[in-house]
Amino acid sequence: MAGEWRATTLGEVIELKRGYDLPQQRRTPGRVPLVSSSGVTDYHEVAMVKGPGVATGRYGTLGQVFFIAEDFWPLNTTLYVRDFKGNDPRFVSYFLREIDFQAYSDKAAVPGLNRNHLHQARVRLPSDINEQRAIAHILWTLDDKIELNKRMNATLEEMARALFKSWFVDFDPVRTKVEVRDTGLPRKIADLFPDEFERSEVGEVPKGWRVGTLADYVDLNPESWSRSSAPDEIEYLDLTNTKWGKIEEPQGYLWKDAPSRAQRVLRPGDTIVGTVRPGNGSFALVNDDGLTGSTGFAVLRPRNPSYRELVYFAATSPANIELLSHLADGGAYPAVRPYVIVNSQSLWPGNILVEVFSRLTKPITVKIATNWRESRTLAALRDTLLPKLISGELRVGDVEQFLGAAA
């Protein structure tokens, strides 16, 4: 009922306090999270605040709210909740996301929050802490699954990259055979690796492997939309929503309203690598059809489907991304030409071994893509439910029934 939600001021719900200075030279490595205006950015050995806690940016990034489960140190760029006044901390972390922080920031060159003004904000929330906990539980369940997917993907990516590095960078199976030791691989796979090295223009490489570049087995920027071929609507990927292998929610546009850079046709299996500030990690392996990429990407399309994984891991290896970042020039917007990316050095071990690598790693890259896709759906559901649950427009029982039916 409407009476279960009370209207009051934010200062009656929580007390906010400015965080604490901690210069870099006074920090000692530890396990205590240091929370800045953009979240946990470092760790220290001493905590200033008992967890669980909630913090938000005071300067810099405004509007993001962070829940910290353990003891922590809020930096002076944040406001943290010193007193929850009997309200559920996790609920408060979601409740604060519905506050228009920009309305309480000053108009200086670097906007900042005034906590005294913020305390006067008019708010409405459930009085019953059990209702608060139930709302927080629903929203946290979605966030927890998103975080689980993120951690799982990090592990899967690490596994696949470790295999790529072992086989094609460190040549571990070859070195093991040279030393007449067991590779630990199934016999059929071990037999695909040579048992000696040979000299090449880039140093010692496994015997029979060809020294070349990515251009030997990919096509660069193979398709672009024209006025006559472009669809009426597009799903657009820019460098900002493609980070370290993760594709955020594409932006939908009518073609006539799309950014002028929305030209690259993307197909499943393409590797995309950002050419502007390549060290920022704007790269991904495309797994969905119907996407359009920015001209800020170099699109690498394998000439054979079995090359898909090798191309992705070779083009986006930490060593290659670091090399591209050093090659980038251009002042304020350092960049590389797309042809520089496809001219990245690469060893070709032969089609059979590449096909084996693809069979082993494709299920991993597909699972990673599935997890990111699921996380985008969960995030959209959370963002839809959040304002409705916080305001009381939707009740917990209705949401639980809906989620149960969906599951």
Protein Blocks (a to p, Z undefined) as FASTA:
>chain_A
ZZlpccddfklmpccdddddddfklpccdfbdcddfkbcfbdcfbdfbdcddddddfbhj
ehiacddfbdcdddfkbccdfbgghpafklmmmmmmmpcfklmccfbfbdcddfklmmmp
ccdddfblklmmmmmmmmmmmmmmmmmmmmmmmmmmmmmmmmmmmmmmnommmmmmmnop
aehiafklmmmpccbdcddfebccdehiacddfklmpcehkbccdfklpcfbdcdddfkl
ogghiacddddddfklpcfklmbccdehiacddfbhklnopacddfbghiacdfkbccdd
dfbfklmmmmmmmmmgmklmmmmmmmpghijmgcddfklmmmpccddebjklmmmmmmmm
mmmmmmmmmmmmmmmmmmmmmmmmmmmmmnomacfklmmmmmmmmZZ
